[in-house]
């Protein structure tokens, strides 16, 4: 960036504000010398997450529904969870899929990663694909996890995302990567849809 561009801030101090078990809230002092601006900001120190797209031999996707306390309502989602300390994202994706649904499949691959909310969170969410997924047993959900497991046809999955049945933003991000993975012409079709001329 040249000197007319916006400039980065520098962290001057960081301290623990609250320990909330699955995440910590940090109070940090940040300064932007170019803009002569300085203030305290609060950020969430959160471990990375893994979300797993499990594709069955019949081209169905494994979904779980559970109650979410943030919205106070039920939510249809892909199996997902925290990447434990010392655990690789791929390992976490396999583990979370089995724990929440009882499914296992082929070797996992990472389709991509996103920052869930860069405004206040530092973690990444890794998007994992496991093909030929089959239900082995009932899995091993956590003590407070009460889940409904369902296989949904691939086409129906995208319909649910568009009609508001699925509202979880990370699931929507995962579907973007999935569609691109399954059909590399996806980007060109989207560009044509919105009248964007792709570069040569």
C-alpha positions in Angstrom: 0.0 0.0 0.0 1.2 3.5 -0.7 1.1 6.4 1.8 -2.4 7.4 0.8 -3.9 4.0 1.8 -5.4 3.2 5.2 -2.8 2.1 7.7 -2.6 -0.8 10.1 -3.1 -0.4 13.9 -0.5 -1.7 16.4 -1.4 -3.5 19.6 0.2 -1.7 22.6 -1.1 -4.0 25.4 -3.3 -7.1 25.9 -4.9 -8.5 29.1 -7.4 -11.1 30.0 -10.9 -9.5 30.5 -13.0 -12.6 31.0 -12.5 -16.4 30.8 -15.6 -17.9 29.3 -14.6 -21.6 29.1 -14.7 -22.1 25.4 -13.3 -18.7 24.6 -11.5 -15.8 26.4 -12.2 -12.1 26.0 -9.1 -9.9 25.8 -9.0 -6.2 26.4 -6.4 -4.6 24.2 -5.0 -1.2 23.6 -4.5 -0.4 19.9 -3.0 2.7 18.2 -3.0 4.0 14.7 -0.1 6.4 14.5 -1.0 7.7 11.0 -4.5 8.7 12.1 -3.4 9.7 15.7 -6.1 7.4 17.0 -5.9 5.1 20.1 -8.5 3.2 22.0 -9.3 0.0 23.9 -10.9 -2.9 22.0 -12.3 -6.2 23.1 -11.5 -9.4 21.1 -12.4 -13.0 21.5 -9.5 -15.5 21.8 -11.1 -18.6 20.3 -9.6 -21.9 19.2 -9.9 -22.8 15.5 -13.0 -24.7 14.4 -13.6 -27.4 11.9 -16.8 -27.9 9.9 -17.3 -31.1 8.0 -19.2 -31.7 4.8 -20.0 -35.4 4.7 -21.1 -36.6 1.3 -22.7 -40.1 1.2 -22.4 -42.5 -1.8 -26.0 -41.4 -2.7 -24.9 -37.7 -2.9 -26.7 -36.8 0.3 -25.2 -34.4 2.9 -25.1 -35.2 6.6 -26.9 -32.5 8.7 -27.5 -32.2 12.4 -30.1 -30.1 14.1 -29.6 -28.8 17.6 -30.8 -26.1 19.9 -28.6 -23.0 19.9 -28.6 -20.7 22.9 -27.5 -17.6 21.0 -30.7 -17.5 18.9 -32.8 -19.5 21.4 -34.0 -21.7 18.6 -33.1 -24.9 16.6 -30.5 -24.8 13.9 -29.7 -27.1 11.0 -26.0 -27.3 10.6 -23.1 -29.3 9.3 -21.2 -31.3 12.0 -18.6 -29.0 13.5 -16.6 -28.2 16.6 -13.5 -26.9 18.2 -10.0 -28.0 17.0 -8.5 -29.3 20.2 -5.0 -28.2 21.4 -2.4 -30.3 19.5 -5.0 -31.6 17.0 -4.9 -31.1 13.3 -7.9 -29.5 11.6 -8.4 -32.7 9.5 -8.4 -34.8 12.6 -10.9 -32.5 14.2 -13.2 -32.7 11.2 -13.2 -36.5 11.3 -13.7 -36.6 15.1 -16.6 -34.0 15.1 -18.4 -35.8 12.2 -18.3 -39.1 14.1 -19.1 -37.6 17.5 -22.2 -35.7 16.3 -23.5 -38.1 13.7 -21.9 -41.5 13.9 -20.7 -41.2 10.3 -17.2 -42.1 8.9 -15.9 -42.0 5.4 -12.9 -41.6 3.1 -9.8 -39.6 3.9 -10.7 -36.0 4.7 -9.6 -33.0 2.5 -9.6 -29.3 3.4 -11.6 -27.2 0.9 -10.7 -23.9 2.5 -10.8 -21.8 5.6 -12.6 -18.6 6.7 -12.5 -16.1 9.5 -15.9 -16.4 11.2 -16.0 -12.8 12.4 -12.8 -10.8 11.9 -14.2 -7.8 13.8 -14.0 -9.6 17.2 -12.5 -13.1 16.6 -9.1 -14.3 15.6 -9.8 -17.9 14.9 -10.3 -19.7 11.6 -12.9 -22.2 10.6 -11.5 -25.0 8.4 -13.9 -26.5 5.9 -13.5 -30.3 5.6 -14.9 -32.6 2.9 -15.3 -36.4 3.6 -16.8 -38.4 0.8 -18.4 -41.9 0.9 -19.7 -41.2 4.4 -21.7 -43.9 6.0 -23.3 -44.1 9.4 -21.4 -46.6 11.6 -23.3 -46.1 14.9 -24.9 -43.4 17.0 -21.6 -41.5 17.5 -20.6 -39.9 20.8 -22.2 -36.5 21.3 -21.2 -34.3 24.3 -23.1 -34.3 27.5 -25.2 -31.3 26.5 -25.6 -32.2 22.8 -29.0 -33.5 21.8 -28.9 -33.9 18.1 -31.2 -34.9 15.2 -29.2 -36.4 12.3 -30.5 -36.3 8.8 -29.3 -37.0 5.3 -30.3 -34.3 2.8 -30.0 -34.5 -1.0 -27.4 -32.2 -2.3 -29.9 -30.1 -4.3 -32.2 -29.8 -1.3 -29.3 -28.6 0.8 -28.8 -25.5 -1.4 -32.5 -24.9 -1.4 -32.5 -24.9 2.4 -29.7 -22.4 2.4 -31.5 -20.1 0.0 -35.0 -20.3 1.6 -33.8 -19.6 5.2 -34.1 -23.1 6.6 -30.4 -23.1 7.1 -29.2 -19.7 8.5 -25.8 -20.6 10.0 -23.3 -18.3 8.1 -20.4 -20.8 8.3 -22.6 -23.5 6.7 -23.3 -21.0 3.8 -19.5 -20.4 3.5 -18.9 -24.2 3.4 -21.5 -24.5 0.6 -19.7 -22.0 -1.5 -16.5 -24.1 -1.3 -18.5 -27.3 -1.9 -20.2 -26.0 -5.0 -16.9 -24.8 -6.3 -15.2 -28.1 -5.5 -17.8 -30.2 -7.3 -18.0 -27.9 -10.4 -15.1 -25.7 -11.3 -17.3 -23.8 -13.7 -19.2 -22.4 -10.8 -17.2 -19.2 -10.7 -17.8 -18.5 -14.4 -21.5 -19.1 -14.1 -21.8 -16.8 -11.1 -19.8 -14.1 -13.0 -22.2 -14.4 -16.0 -25.2 -14.3 -13.7 -24.1 -10.9 -12.3 -22.9 -9.5 -15.6 -19.2 -9.6 -14.6 -16.7 -10.1 -17.4 -14.0 -12.5 -16.2 -10.4 -11.5 -17.1 -8.8 -13.5 -19.9 
